[in-house]
Amino acid sequence: MGFSEHYINMVWNLMSNNWYSVWVNGKSSGFFKSTRGVKQGDPLSLALFILSADVLSRSLNKFFEDKSFVGFGMPKWSEPLNHLAYADDTIIFASAHPLSLRKIMAVLGNYEKISVGAIRGFARGKFPFTYLGCPIFYTRRMKDYYEDLINKVKAKLHSWKGKLLSFGEKVTLISSVLQSMPVHMLSVLDPPNSILGHLHKTFARFFWSTKEEGRSRHWASWQNLCLPKEEGGLGFRSLNDVSRELFAKLWWGFRTTKSLWSNFMWNKYCKKELPTMVHFRGGSHVWRQMLNAREE
């Protein structure tokens, strides 16, 4: 990365010369030396990570100056984009141009040699994959893409299996735990109605039965349970309503904030038309739901 030996030695001394003391019953038990380098949460650890990640980011951004490089196709008037980074996750956007792909692989290879990637290795995968808890795919929506969400809900229910829970306790668990699990995904994706219906059935089965799975008599439909308590329901939230509310929030953010995402969506779907007047002419399910939220 071009740092001098003096700087490297200084950083290494800070990393390797850590001593700790543990308090037991209000008394110090002496000091012991760290053998693992920078500990998690150390401010120096974050600084070193930023320095290392900046190398990859700068290397990828240099492709904008390479006239022979064919990047990811962006809508006209949009800012160029070839990668996004969040924490220790990086997603790279590229075209299918062979020479451009080889150049990207060369950058990744060099970065792997000078980083911890040489120890861990880069994971290889294919579509669909999960990024920040959401499935990334380029084909039509399929139920299989949302199996992770279904399995997480079932795993949570399994952890409660065998516990004697009252109806009041189940109401609290459904409202505060189960119904909050899909919210992150619903804020950015539009799952098929069959997935939301399956989750509703799972919630209802848990509420009426003492078992995670199995038949039980449902004394009221899920739609009635979602009614306010003043109207005879239990105040549960329908995931379909939650999805519409979140897409309305997404539409509001698109109209009122300036960001890389809003600029991309504007140039891809609106171009020179006003967002309040544009009609759906094809595109992602997210854009269609945003327009539906606009009409509502």
C-alpha positions in Angstrom: 0.0 0.0 0.0 3.0 2.3 -0.1 3.5 2.9 3.7 7.1 3.3 5.0 8.6 0.7 7.3 8.7 3.2 10.2 4.9 3.7 9.9 4.3 -0.1 9.6 6.4 -0.8 12.7 4.7 1.9 14.7 1.3 0.5 13.9 2.4 -3.1 14.6 3.8 -2.0 18.0 0.5 -0.5 18.9 -1.3 -3.7 17.8 1.0 -6.2 19.5 1.7 -4.3 22.8 -1.7 -4.7 24.5 -2.0 -5.6 28.1 -5.3 -6.3 29.9 -6.5 -6.5 33.5 -9.7 -8.3 34.6 -11.8 -7.1 37.5 -13.2 -9.9 39.7 -15.4 -8.9 42.6 -14.2 -5.3 42.4 -10.5 -6.2 42.5 -7.9 -6.3 39.7 -6.5 -9.7 39.0 -3.3 -8.5 37.4 -2.2 -7.9 33.8 -1.8 -10.3 30.9 -0.5 -9.7 27.4 -2.7 -9.9 24.3 -1.6 -12.4 21.6 -4.3 -11.7 19.0 -3.4 -8.2 17.8 -6.1 -5.6 17.5 -9.3 -6.5 19.5 -12.8 -6.0 18.1 -14.1 -2.6 18.7 -10.6 -1.0 18.9 -10.7 2.4 17.1 -7.4 1.5 15.4 -9.0 -1.7 14.0 -11.7 0.5 12.2 -9.0 2.9 10.8 -6.9 0.0 9.4 -10.0 -1.5 7.8 -10.9 1.8 6.1 -7.4 2.2 4.8 -7.5 -1.4 3.3 -11.0 -1.0 1.9 -10.1 2.3 0.3 -7.4 0.6 -1.8 -10.0 -1.6 -3.5 -12.4 1.3 -3.9 -9.8 3.5 -5.6 -8.6 0.6 -7.8 -12.1 0.0 -9.1 -12.8 3.7 -9.6 -9.7 4.0 -11.8 -11.6 2.1 -14.5 -13.7 5.2 -15.1 -10.5 6.7 -16.7 -9.8 3.6 -18.8 -11.4 4.2 -22.3 -11.1 0.5 -23.1 -13.1 -0.5 -20.1 -16.8 -1.3 -20.6 -18.6 -0.8 -17.4 -22.1 -1.6 -16.0 -24.8 -0.1 -18.2 -26.4 2.9 -16.4 -29.3 5.1 -17.5 -28.4 8.2 -19.4 -27.5 11.2 -17.1 -26.9 8.8 -14.2 -23.7 8.9 -12.2 -21.3 6.1 -13.2 -21.3 3.1 -10.8 -19.2 0.0 -10.5 -19.3 -1.0 -6.9 -21.1 -0.4 -3.6 -19.6 -1.1 -0.2 -21.3 -1.5 3.2 -19.2 -2.5 6.3 -17.2 -5.5 5.1 -19.5 -6.4 2.1 -18.8 -5.2 -1.4 -20.9 -5.7 -4.5 -19.3 -5.0 -7.9 -21.3 -4.1 -11.0 -19.8 -5.1 -14.3 -20.7 -5.7 -17.9 -20.2 -9.0 -19.7 -17.3 -7.5 -21.7 -14.4 -10.2 -21.5 -11.6 -7.7 -21.3 -13.3 -5.6 -18.7 -14.0 -8.7 -16.6 -10.4 -9.7 -16.8 -9.3 -6.3 -15.6 -11.7 -6.5 -12.6 -10.4 -10.0 -11.7 -6.8 -8.6 -11.9 -7.7 -5.9 -9.4 -9.4 -8.5 -7.1 -6.4 -10.8 -7.4 -4.0 -8.0 -6.4 -6.2 -7.0 -3.5 -6.3 -10.6 -2.3 -2.6 -10.8 -2.2 -2.1 -7.7 0.0 -5.1 -8.2 2.3 -6.6 -10.8 4.6 -8.3 -12.2 1.5 -5.1 -14.2 0.9 -5.9 -16.1 4.2 -9.7 -16.3 3.9 -10.1 -16.4 0.1 -13.0 -14.9 -1.9 -16.2 -16.9 -1.8 -17.5 -17.9 -5.2 -21.2 -18.0 -5.8 -24.0 -17.5 -8.3 -27.4 -15.9 -8.6 -29.4 -15.7 -6.5 -27.4 -14.7 -3.5 -28.1 -12.9 -0.3 -26.8 -9.3 0.3 -27.6 -7.5 3.5 -30.3 -10.0 4.3 -32.1 -9.7 1.0 -32.1 -12.1 -2.0 -30.5 -10.6 -5.1 -31.7 -12.1 -8.4 -32.2 -11.0 -12.0 -35.0 -13.4 -13.1 -38.7 -13.3 -12.2 -39.6 -13.7 -8.5 -39.6 -17.3 -7.2 -40.7 -18.7 -3.8 -37.3 -20.4 -3.4 -35.6 -17.0 -3.1 -37.5 -16.3 0.2 -36.9 -19.6 1.8 -34.3 -18.1 4.2 -37.0 -15.8 5.6 -39.4 -18.7 6.1 -36.8 -20.8 7.7 -35.8 -18.0 10.2 -39.4 -17.7 11.2 -39.7 -21.5 11.7 -36.5 -21.6 13.7 -37.8 -18.9 16.0 -41.0 -20.8 16.5 -39.0 -24.0 17.1 -37.1 -22.3 19.9 -40.5 -21.6 21.6 -41.7 -25.1 21.2 -42.6 -26.8 24.4 -43.2 -23.6 26.4 -46.5 -23.1 28.0 -47.5 -19.8 26.4 -50.8 -18.0 27.1 -52.7 -16.3 24.4 -51.6 -12.9 25.7 -47.9 -14.0 25.5 -48.4 -15.3 22.0 -49.9 -11.9 21.0 -46.8 -10.2 22.3 -44.4 -12.6 20.6 -46.2 -12.3 17.2 -46.5 -8.5 17.4 -43.0 -7.7 18.6 -40.9 -10.6 17.2 -42.4 -12.6 14.4 -44.0 -9.7 12.5 -40.8 -7.6 12.7 -38.7 -10.2 11.1 -39.8 -9.6 7.5 -39.9 -5.8 7.8 -36.3 -5.2 6.5 -37.0 -7.3 3.4 -40.4 -5.7 2.8 -38.8 -2.3 2.8 -36.8 -3.0 -0.3 -38.4 -6.0 -2.0 -41.9 -7.1 -3.1 -42.2 -10.8 -2.2 -45.0 -12.8 -3.9 -48.3 -12.8 -2.2 -48.0 -16.5 -1.6 -45.0 -15.9 0.6 -46.9 -13.3 2.7 -49.9 -15.7 2.8 -47.6 -18.5 4.1 -46.3 -16.3 6.8 -49.8 -15.3 7.8 -50.8 -19.0 8.1 -47.7 -19.7 10.1 -48.5 -16.8 12.6 -52.1 -18.0 12.8 -51.1 -21.6 13.4 -48.7 -20.6 16.2 -51.4 -18.4 17.8 -54.2 -21.1 17.9 -52.2 -24.2 18.4 -49.8 -25.4 21.2 -47.6 -27.0 18.5 -45.3 -25.4 16.0 -47.0 -27.4 13.3 -50.2 -29.3 13.2 -54.0 -28.7 12.8 -56.0 -26.7 15.3 -59.3 -25.0 15.3 -59.1 -21.3 14.3 -61.9 -19.5 16.0 -61.3 -16.3 13.9 -59.7 -15.6 10.5 -56.3 -13.8 10.3 -58.0 -10.9 8.7 -60.3 -10.5 11.7 -57.3 -10.8 14.1 -55.6 -7.9 12.2 -58.5 -5.6 13.1 -57.9 -3.0 15.8 -58.8 -4.1 19.3 -61.7 -1.5 19.4 -63.2 -3.4 16.4 -62.9 -6.9 18.0 -59.4 -7.8 16.6 -56.0 -8.2 18.3 -54.2 -5.4 16.5 -51.9 -7.7 14.4 -50.4 -6.1 11.3 -51.2 -7.5 7.9 -47.9 -7.9 6.0 -49.6 -6.8 2.8 -50.5 -3.5 4.6 -47.0 -3.2 5.9 -45.6 -3.7 2.4 -47.8 -1.0 1.0 -46.8 1.4 3.8 -43.1 0.8 3.3 -43.4 1.3 -0.5 -45.2 4.6 0.2 -42.2 5.5 2.4 -39.9 4.5 -0.4 -41.8 6.7 -2.8 -41.6 9.6 -0.4 -37.8 9.2 -0.1 -37.5 9.0 -3.9 -39.4 12.3 -4.3 -37.9 14.2 -1.4 -34.2 13.1 -1.0 -31.2 13.3 -3.3 -29.1 10.1 -3.3 -27.4 7.8 -5.7 -30.4 5.5 -5.6 -33.0 8.2 -6.3 -30.9 9.6 -9.1 -30.6 6.1 -10.7 -34.4 5.4 -10.4 -35.2 8.8 -11.8 -33.0 8.5 -14.9 -34.1 4.8 -15.5 -37.8 5.2 -15.2 -38.7 8.9 -15.4 -36.1 10.4 -17.7 -37.6 13.8 -18.6 -41.1 13.1 -17.3 -42.4 14.1 -13.9 -42.5 11.2 -11.5 -46.1 12.1 -10.6 -47.2 11.7 -14.3 -45.1 8.7 -15.5 -46.9 5.4 -16.2 -45.6 1.9 -15.6 -44.0 0.7 -18.8 -42.2 -2.3 -17.4 -39.4 -2.6 -14.9 -38.8 -4.0 -11.5 -41.5 -5.1 -9.1 -40.2 -2.4 -6.7 -40.9 0.4 -9.2 -44.4 -1.0 -9.9 -45.2 -1.0 -6.2 -43.8 2.5 -5.7 -46.2 3.7 -8.5 -49.1 1.8 -6.8 -48.2 3.6 -3.6 -48.3 6.9 -5.5 -51.8 6.2 -6.7 -53.0 5.3 -3.2 
